Amino acid sequence: MNSNRRMLLKGAGGTLALPLLDSLSSAAPAPTATRMRFLVVGNPFGMHPEHFFPTDFGKNFTISPTLQPLEWLKDRLTIISHTDHNMVSGHGREISFLSGVLPTDAQAFPEKNMSLDQLFARHIGSQVRYSSVGAALDSGIRMSWTANGVEKMPITDPQELFNHLFLNLTPQEKTQRRQMLDRNASILDTVGSQFENAFQHASRLDRDRLDQFQTSIRELERSLADRTTWLDRDKPTFDISEHFVGETTIAKRYDAIFDMIAYAFETDLTRVASVEFPAELNYTDIDGVNRSYHGCTHNGRGEDLVKELVSIESFQIARLARFLKKLDYIQEPNAEGSMLDHTIVLFGSGMGYGGTHSNRNLPIFVTGGGFKHRGHVDARDNSGSNMPLCNLYVTLMQRFGIERDSFNTSTGAFELNSA
């Protein structure tokens, strides 16, 4: 560490390191009216376009092969063709799925590279025990980012997810957790004046860095306060044993994840969740699949590999379809419609198609949320240019109760309601 350029804020037996600052190189001293939820489901390498996108547009579109598990939901679905983040194709851009920007370019945008789900989580705050929940069976998508540009890692084991959501602490564990929270809160209180001194002597560039750092500290303070508030409140009970009777397949494991999220929504443990289908996951227990998802995306358009890839993508949609049907069976308390009608569900990827490493024409659909959905929509403008995907995000933000008319690279809002 360069001690001349990084200040250590000390207090309450701990230290907190400021970000690396050029100017220190010398020794210079509200809930929404209706409870709305949000689920995003993503994969890293897009979908095989000929099998994902319908061949016709409008409300009466013909469901595509990959989306067949959603046939029952066809009238409450909006599939969007020709939308993306206007990025040069290639690996590494897919991490911009929920933000529209890359971490290297983030300083030029209002929300930096904060992802949509974390923007929603910040809006919800302490109204629920967990502002957001992320789950997968492996890591690797990198689609969820906090306000200070830190990747939010998913929980990758269904048992660990169960423990996190539904397992209560013992009295001794609660005492230890409270002591830890109190100690960390004291550190943050103590370093406040030192932070202000560093800010006064910083350059404009360093003030931007410090402002981002301060945002992360404030979020940590809120998080510590929230955890203290919820510490003595018991969690709801839930049983996932049925998913692990007999052979433990990838389908059973993802169904367990989706069922836990559905129950977390129903009991208001959280209102924001993400589920990832990661790159290196092995899908060989699916009929006809002999390799990993990543391996299938590098197919050179070989017919056999494309068939395996489409089988994996159809599996992903089938698992999501089962979850959506579960939400649609649950009556929303104190409101009209089902839980699905009060849950915005976004599916997509930051890559259009892994077989060509294309980052254009991203595979995107939205269901739920109480929208009068439009079917299959061509989002190109009159000049033939693709629509910024962030335009859709503006619409989802507004439905979630965030009164904003822009989000990073947006140029407007996308109309999700049919005429």
N, C-alpha and C positions, 0 to 999 in steps of 0.2 A: 504494500500500500504506500502511496506517496503521501506522507504525513503532512507535507506543506499544502497539499491541494485537497485533502479530505479531512473535514473536521469531525471529531468524535464528541457527541453530546452525552454528558455523563450525569447519572442520577439514580438514586434508589438502588444502588448496587449493580447497575447495568450500564451499557453503552449503546448508542444508536449512531450509526455512521451516516453522514450526509452523502449525497451523490458526489462524484468527482467534479470539482469546480475549478475552471480555469482562473477565475479572479482571486482565488485563494492561494495562488502559486507563491505569493510573497507571504510575509508573516502578519499581514493585516488582520488586526483582530475582527304528502296527503293521500290517503287511500282513495281509490276509484269508487264511484257510486255503485257500480256493479262489480262484484269480485271477478276479475278476468285473470286467466292463467295463460302461460306461454310455454310451449314445448318446441324445441328445435331438434331435428334429427338430421345428422349429416354424415357424409362419407368423404374421404379425401380426394378421390379420383373421378368424381362425376358418374355418369351413367351412359351406357351404350345408346347413342342418340336415336338410331333407327328403331330401337325397341322401347325407348322411354317416351319420346314425344308422339302424340297422336298425329295422324296424317291430315286431319281436318280441324278447322277452328270453329269456335262458337259454343253455345250451350249444349248443342246436340252432337258434340264430337264423338268419335268412335274411340273407345278406351284402347290404349296401346297394350301390347303383350306384357311388358314389365309391370304396368299398373293394373293388371287384371284383378288382383286382390282388392282393389278399391272400386270395383264396378258398383257395389251397393251404395257407394257414397258419391257417385258421379254427379248428382245434382247439387252437391255441396262442396265442390272442388274447383279450384282455379289453378290451372297449369299455365305457366308463363314461358313462352318461347322468346328467344332473342333478348335476353337481359344478361348483363355481366358487369364487371368492374373496369372494363376497358383497359385490360392489362395485356402486355406481351405474353404469349404463351410460354409455358415451361414450368418445371417443378419450383416450388417455393412460393408461388403466388397464391396457392390454394388456402393459405392461412388467413387470407383477407376476407374469407366467406362472409363473416358477420360484421365486418367493420368497413369494408370497401377500400381499405388502405393497408399498406405494408408497414411494419414497425419502423423501417428505415425512413419512411416518408411521413410518419405520424405527426411530427411536430407542427406541420402546416395545417392540420385539421382540428376543428373545435373539440371533437371527442377523442383525439389522438387515434390509436388503434383499438379503443375500447369496443368490445363486441356487443351486438344488440342485446343478447341475453343478460349481460352484466349491466347494461344501461337500465333494463327492466328491473333487475335485482336491486340496483341502487334506488330506483323509484319506490320499490316496495319496502325496503329497509327492514325495520324491526316489527312490522305488522305481523310477520310470521316467524317461526323459529329459525328457519333457514331461508335466507334471501334467494338462494339458488342451489340447485343440486345437479351435478354432472356425473354421468355414468357411462361406462363402456366395458368391453371385455379385454381391452388392451389400450395403451396410450398411442398417440401418434398423429391425430388429426390437427391439433393445435388451432382449434376454432374459437376458443373462449378466452377472452383477454380482459383483465381488469382495467380500471381507469388509469393506473400508473404503468400500463404496458406489460404487466406480468401475466404469463400464461396461467390459466386456471386449469389444473389437471383434473381429469375425471377419476372417480372411484372405479377401479377396474375389477373388483371382485364382488359378486352378488352378496356374499355373506358379510363383507365389510360394509356394503351399502345398507344392508339390513341393520347391522349394529349401529351405524351412524344415524339412521332414521328412527329406529324403533326400540333400541335397547337403552334402558335407563341406567344411570350410574348408581353404584352403591353409595350409601351415606359417606363412607370413607373417601371414595373417589370424588364425590361432590365437594367435600371439605378441601381436598387437595386442589381441585380445579378452581375453587373460589380463591384460594390463597395465590395461585398462579395468576389469575385474572387481576387480582388486587395489586400484585407486585408489578405486573406489566403496565397497568394503568398509571401507577406511581412514576414509572420511568418516563412515560409520555408527558405527564404533568410537569416533571422537573426540567425537561429539555426545552420547554416552550420559550423561555427567555433567551436561551442560547441560540435557538433557531432564528429568532427575530434579529439578533445581532449579526448572524451570518447573512441574512437577507439584506440588511442595510449596506453591507460592504460588497455585495455581489454585483457583477456586470449584468447587462440586460439578458445575455444568453444564459448566464448562470441563474438569474432570477426565474427564467422559464423552467429550468431544471428543478429549482427549489420549489416552485409553485406546484409542479407535478409531484414532487416528493411530499409536499405538505398535504396534497390531496390524499395520498396513500396513508399518511399518518392519521388524518381525520377519519378515513374509512376504518382504519384499525381501531381508533378510539370508539367509533360507533359499534364496531364488531364486538369489542370487549364489553361495552355496556349492554349490548343485546344478549350476549352469552350469559351475563350475570342475571339478567331479567328472566331468562328461560331456564336457568339452572335447576330450580326447585319445582318446575312444572313437569309432570310425567308425560311421556310420549304415548301416543296411541299404540295399541297392540296389533300385531299383524303376523300372519303365519305364511311362510313361503315353502313349507316342507313338501307340498304337492309337486313342486317343480323339480324336485330332486329324488323322486321315487323311480327306481329302475335306472337305466342308462342316463347319465347326465350329458345331454346334447347341447350344442350351441343354441338351438331353438329354445330349449327349456331355460337356459341361462339368460337369454335375452327376454324371454317372456317374464321371468322373475323380476328383471330390472324394470320392465314396463309396468308390471303389476304394482310394484312398490311405488313407482312414481304416480300411478293412478290413485293409489290410496293416500299418498302424501298430498296430492291435490285435493282429494275428497275431505281429508281431515285438516286441511289448511296448514300443514307443516311447511309447505312451500307453495309458491305460485309461479316459479320459474324453474325450468329443468332443461337439460340437454342430454341427448343420447348419441353416442358416436359409434360408427362402424369403422374401426381402424384399419390401417393399411395392411399390416402383416398377419392379420387374423387368419387362421386355417379353417376353411369351410369344408373339409373333406368328409364330414359326416352328412353332407347334403348329397343326394343322389346325383351321380354324374360329375361331381366336382373332385378333382384330384390334386389341387394345388391351392396356394394362398390367394386371397383377393388381389394383392399386389401383383403376384405372378400372372394372374389372368388379365390384368389391365395391359400388360406389355405383350400384346398378342399378334402384332403385325397383321391384324385382320384375319388371322387364321381361323377357319370356320369352327374347329373343335374348341379352341380357346375362347372364342366369342360365345359359344354355347355355354361353356362353364361360367363365364363372366355374367351372362344374362341370368343364369340360374342363381348366382349369388345375389345379384341385384333384385331379382324377384323375391328371394328369401327376405331381404331387407324390407321390402315393401310389405310382404305378408306379415312380418312381425309387427310393423307399425299399424297395419290394417286391423290386426287383432286388438291392439291397444285402443284404437279409435272406436271400435265397436264396443269395447268395455266402457269407454267414456260416454258413448251414446246411450247406453243402458242405464246410466246413473242419472236420476232426476236431480236437477240443480235445486238445492234448498232455497226457499224464499225467492224464487225467480222462475220465469217461464223457460221451458226447454230443458235440454239435457246438459250434462257437464261439458260435452263436446261443443255445444252452442256457446259456452262461456270459456272456451279454451282455444287460443290461437295456436295452430299447429303449422309449423314451417318445415318443409323437407328440402334439402338441397346440398350443394357442394360448392367449394371455391374453384373447382376445376370442371370444365365442360365434359371432357372425355379423356380418360387416362391413356387410351390406346394411341392417341396422337399428341398427348400433353397439351391439349387445347384449353385455354382459359376463357374461351368465348362461348356464348350461348349456354349458360349454366342451366342444369336440370333443376327447376324450381317448381314446387307447388305449395299451395296454402289450402287448408281446410279448417272448419270450425270458426270460432270467433264471432258467430252471429252475422257474418257477411252474407249477402245475396250473391253467391258466387257466380263467376262468369264462364266456367268451362275452360276451354283451351283458348288462350289469348296470344296473338302476335303483338309483341310490345314494341316493335320497331316504329320509329317516327316517320314522317312523310318523306324524309330524305333517305330512309332505309337504314339509319343508324340504330344500333341496339340501345335499349333503355338502361340507364344506370340502375343496378339492383337496389341501391340505396333509396331510390324512389319508392319501392315497395316497403322498405323499412320505415319510411316516414309514415305511411299509412298504418302499419302495424303499431308504431309508437302511439299514434293518435287513438287507435282503438283501445290500447292498453291504458289510456288515461294520461299520457304525457303530451302536454300541449306544446308541440313543436312543429315547425313547418320545414325543417331541413335536418339532414343527418349526413355528415361528411361529404361524399361526392354527389349527393342528390341534386337534381335540377327541378324537383317538384315532387308531387305525390302520385302514386299509381292508384287508379280507381279500381277497387276490388268488388264493388257492388254493381250488379247488372242493372240496366235501365228498367 
